Amino acid sequence: MKRPYPGLAPMMGLVTVFLDTVGRVSIVDATLEDIQRSRAQVYPTSPPFSWITGPVRSDVAIDEGSAPARDRAAIPLRWYTPSGTGSPRPLVVYFHGGGWVQGSTRMYDPLCSHLAAELDAVVVSVDYRMAPEHRAPTAAHDAIDVTRWLRENADHGVDRDRIALCGDSAGGNLSAVVAQQLRGLRTADGEPVIRHQALIYPATDMTMASPSIAEHSQGAVLTEAKILAFRALYIGDADDAVEFTDPLVSPLFGDVAGVAPALVQTADLDPIRDDGLRYGEALRRAGVPVRVTNYVGQPHGFASVPGIARSGAQHRAELVCELRRHLVQED
């Protein structure tokens, strides 16, 4: 069994080694069948597993739905609605991680139900289409189309004038893309509809120019070889493949002027740490209000295991605080 990555807390080191080596095929070697099998995996929601991933909140109802994409495909949605009634609630649109290849909405029940309960907001997790069956920019188009559809059609007691975007890793990438592409959405009073974007260790540069990729090339959870594999599956090498600098896949190369205020959370031992730090700096240079927090001693993916991440509680508290600050309607 491989050794834990240097710098990790002992329990985090053991769990990352387990996740990397037990019952999994590395994305570097995975076949399409392996990838599809991994998408169907869901961690148990009862102890002792929930001690690591966090509980699924019992005071939040979870429902299924769908929204149409531009090619008329139905994109599955997972709705999280807090118990109780009252004023229309803000909407948080969540995009899950997994390198645009793996992951599922169900794997994010602990985090999404936590956000719904703590924010008293409706959270919608988007099951965008993934590679290699659907290469870029399909995931970005799905994210844009679903967010626009929710703005026009969301029910469940949603205030459609107060929307935030949130996502981790590949989902952070999609959140940033949507924030750029839909910055023009306005309320009847001319205020921005998208109030905030919370980006958790986002991938922002497909050219792989971030120095942290070489610094942590053999990192826990994510390595340089895995990043290359995810990129190859997502972008492909066909003649009509999108360019690495296309803002639909690399938001760092997009126009960020006037996008929603942002929270960027990075993991210090993460190969794509500098993707987030560089994106935060680009937002700051453009005059966009941004808070950037680098979580020391944490690997890529730490937000999914808050029970063992030394900064798990702080990460969630900061995430909720920043989203609430931009979403809560002032009296």
Secondary structure, DSSP 8 states (H G I E B T S, - for coil): -----TTS-HHHHHHHHHHHHSS---TTT--HHHHHHHHT----SSTTHHHHH----TTEEEEEEEEE-TTS-EEEEEEEEESS--S-EEEEEEE--STTTS--SGGGHHHHHHHHHHHT-EEEEE----TTTS-TTHHHHHHHHHHHHHHHH--TTEEEEEEEEEEETHHHHHHHHHHHHTTT-B-TTS-BSEEEEEEES----TT---HHHHHTTT-SS--HHHHHHHHHHHH-SSTT---TT-TTT-GGGS--TT---EEEEEETT-TTHHHHHHHHHHHHHTT--EEEEEETT--TTGGG-TTT-TTHHHHHHHHHHHHHHHHS---
